[in-house]
Amino acid sequence: MVAVALVAAGIAVLLSLRTNLTGQTDREADSAAREVALDIASQVPEKTSYAGLDLPDDEDHPVQVTDESGRLLAASKDLQRISGTGLSAVTPQKSPSPSPSASATAGSDDDDDSGDDSGDDIADDDDHGGDDDPEIGQIGGIFRHTSGTATVDGRTGDYRFAAIDVTDRKGRTVIVHAGASLAARESAVGTAAVSMLAGLPVLLLVVGGATWLVTRRAFRPVEGIRSEMAAITASADLSRRVPEPATHDEVARLARTTNETLTALEVAVDRQRRFVADASHELRSPIASLRTQLEVGDAHPELLDVPGAVADTVRLQRLAADLLLLARLDAGEGPGSATLDLGVMAREEVSQRTTDRIPVSLDIGTGEGAGAEVAGSRGQLARVLGNLLDNAQRHAHASVHATVRRTGGQVVLAVADDGSGVPEAERERIFERFVRLDDARSRDDGGAGLGLAIARDVAERHGGTLTVGRAPAGGALFELRLPAADDTD
């Protein structure tokens, strides 16, 4: 591409140089033609003779003088051959002697302006003449430029010719063809072309080498990133990071984004490993307890603890359901777009909890007068309410209170208890998976530390939030805030 651009630029420069030098040569030819024309305009030639005309005799400015009919009247002394002016003759031609009848018709010999030679000499041609002839003793304008060759004193060269018409003192109009050598143009264009052809390979070599070096240097950090990523993939060590260049270009941003991706991947993998380890630990206890009870019952039927086996089975079932729900959420299960009334759902869920240790009081208000409709999955939102109520039942002393209200563009579901509450330093940690602030009591009550983690994941997937604060009764206050259905785009 650089070579094509340089060649195109070189051709453009050569054409421009050639055009400029051609224009300069045209001006030289114009000047030479005007000098000869001025000399003719000041003369009163004897009949058709221009013997006293001072024409340039050097090879730089060959000159021809013709009448309007194309007959050569004068030429440069050493001019031997010429082309490009329309007349190749180089020897002046003499006019034929006038006949008596022609003289009588023309008038007396004393009338120089209407003599016998003017009638034959003044004629129109295709380019110029006739009504456009200059006044007596005046020169016209340059009316034509042509290119051709001329041989002067044995040397042949290329020329530009200018044509100008002039009327002498006798009233005769002639055309002067004066040339200017194109040797300077050809020499300058040739020298420039040779210089460009000689310099093009060198310039291409320099540009190619510089491009290779710059590109190699620019992509060296990319190779470092690639090699480090290959090493991370081979070693499966997600704690490693790719090198970040000190520059502020796209490669540096790529390295930073890659490291951010590795960090997120490391966190996800560590979270998954902890989840698998905690899940296996949580599953081991109820399975081992159930197996022990069944083995004792098989050996000693009278000692079989059926209620305990049922409790362990229920605990195992709940844990399996929680793990399956978390797996679906991690896999990207969407909340759906169905519209449901959160107040109606809360009333139905509370009415089914007939075995709770503490009865749940429910308060459903419309706030600003609007309904409590939200968009999402009824099963997932019911699971959130159930987990919040289960958590309150485990920690409450005497009361559990749930409310549903509309606040602006949000629907708020709040669950409060009168227990010991959640310490402020632990209010974010309790939403992590398998976290229990009172591990022994929670395990005995059947909690695995997954309920609040599931509740927050579901809330975030529904475009809402789940937070914990202090209840008026001193216990914990959990608030689920979801966008109202009529405000959801």
C-alpha positions, 0 to 999 in steps of 0.5 A: 500500500505504501508503494502504491501510494508513493508511485501515485504521488510520484506520478502526480508530482511528475505530471505537475512538474511537466505541466508547470515547465510546459507553461513556462516554455509556452511563455518563452515562446510567447515572448519570442513570437511577440519580439518578432511580431513587434519588429514586423509591425514596425516595418514597411516591407518591399512587396513580400520581402522581409529580408531585413527582419531580424530573426533569432538564429539560435536553436532555442527559438526557431521562427517561421513567418507565413502569410495567412494562406500558409506561404512561408515568408521568412524563417530562422537562418539555421532552421533545417527541418520543422514540424508542429507549426502546420508548415514544414517548409524552411526556405522562404517562398517568393511571391509571383510577379504581378500581371499588368491586368492585376496592376491596373485593377489594383490601382496605381503604383503609388498606392502601397496599401492596396498593391498587387501582393496584398490581395493574394496574401490576405486570406482566412484560415480555419484558426485565425484571420479575416475580420480578426486581423490586427490594425496596421502596425499592431500585433494580435494575441497569441492564438495557438500553442502547439508541440513539435520538433525542429532541427537547427544547425544539425541538432534536433529537439522538441519545441513548443510553438506559439502563433501570433498574427501581426499587420505591418505598416503596409497593411499586410497581415502575417503569422509568426510561429516562434518556438521555445526548446523543451530540453529543460522540461525533459531534463528536469522531468527525467532527473526527477523520475530517475531520482524517484525510481532510485529513492523508491526502493530505499524509502520502501525499505525504510518504511517497511523496516520501521513498520515492522519494528513499530508493529513488533514493539506494539504487539509485544505486550499482546504476546505477553498477554497471550503467553500468560493466558496460555500458562494460566490455562495450562496450570489452572491457577486463576490467581495469576494475572497477565502483565499490564503495560504502562501505556494508556492504549488499547493493549493496556485496556485489554490487559486490564479487562483480561485481569478483571475477567480473571478476577471474576472467574477466580471468585466464581470458581472459588464460590463454586468450590465452597458451595460444593464443599459446603453442600457435601458437608450439609448433605453428609449430616442428615444422610448419616443420621438417617442411615444410622436410624435405619440401621438401628431400626433394622437391627432393633425394631423396637428402638426405631425413632420414626419421628427423627427419621422423618425429621431428617428426611424433611431436612434432607428434602429441603436442603436438596430443594434449596441446592436445586434452586440455587443451581437453576439461579446460577444457570441463569433461570429468569424470573418470568414476566407474569403479573401477580399481586404480592399482597394476595400471594402473602395472604395465601402463603401465611394462611398455609403456615398452620404449624408455625411456632408463632402465628404470623400477623399480616398487614396489607396496605395499598399506600398511595392507593395503587395495587401491589402488583409486581412482575415475576415468578410466583414460585420464586417470590413465594420461596423468598417469603417462606424463607424470610418467615422461616428465619423469623420463626427461628429467632423470634421470641413472641411475634412475627409481623409481615406487611405489604405496601406500595411506596412510590414505584415500588412494592415493599414486603417486610418481615419483622420479629422481636428476636435478638436482631442481626449485628450491624457488622453481619448484615451483609454477611448473612446473605452469603451461602451456608453462613449461620451466625448461630451455627449450633442452633441453626443446625438443630432447627434444620437451617443450612444457611441457604435461605437468605442467600436464595432470597437475595438472589431471587430479589436481584433477578427480579430487579429488586433488593433485599436488605436487613435492618432493625425492627421496631420490636428490637429484632430483625427487619427484612425488606424486599423491594420490587418494582411495581408492575405498572412502572416496569418498562 
